[in-house]
Amino acid sequence: MAKTAKSPEAKRKSKKGEPAATGKVRIQYYRSFIAAPKTHKQMVRSLGLTKLNQIVERPDNNSMRGAVAKIPHLLRIVE
């Protein structure tokens, strides 16, 4: 049996049938983490944020949105 080539759309789908993220999400660091727990500070740094009001672009996927959802008092998603 010959293998058929998958369409580009089929290649982007994940195992659970959800389409893979093709866009970007803009994350803004808008509040200081000085009095925040150590884990919150690590989350902000791991996203590549170093200065207040800094905006970074990251892939729009569930893991990035989850990271922002863990610390909504420090980060926001800018549309």
N, C-alpha and C positions, 0 to 999 in steps of 0.2 A: 504494500500500500504506500503510495506516495504521500509525503508530508505536504501539507498546504501552508502557505505563508500566512502568518497572522497579520491582520490589519494593524495599523499604528494605534488605533483606539483599543484594540484587544490587548496589545502589548502593555499599554499604560495601566490596565486594570490590576488591582491587587488581588490577593488570594480570596478575599471575602467578596469580591465582585464590585467593590467600590472603585470609582475611577481614581487614579493617582493624581496627586496635586500637580497642576501645571502652572499655577499662578504663584504670586508672591504675596506675603502679608507684611505690612509695615507695623513694627512694634516700637512704641515710644516709652522711654523710661522717664516718668514725670514726677516721681516722688522719691525722696531720699530713703535709703535703707539703713540709715545710721542706727536706729533703735529696733531694727528687724532681727529676727533670729538668723543664725549663721546659714541655715539652709536656704533662706530667702536670698541672702547675699550671693551665695553660690549659684543660684538659679539665674539671677540677673547677670552675673559675670559670664556664665556659660552661654548666654544668648549673645554675647559680644557687646554688651552695653557697659560703658565706662563713665559717661557724663550725664548729668541731668538734662532732660529735654532732648536727648539724642534719639534719633530714629534710625532703625536698621531694617533691612529687608531680608526676610527669611522665607524658605519655601512654605507655602500654605498647605500644611498637612496637620493631621490630628495631634502629632507630638508637639508641634510648635504652639498650636492653640491650647493644648493641655498645659504647657509650661506657663503661658500667660494666664490661664484660668487659675493656676495655683497661687499666683500673687497679683490679683487684680488691683490691690491697693497700691502697688508700685508701678505696674505696667498697664498700658492700654493699646488696643489695636486701632491704628489710624487708617481710615479708608480713603 
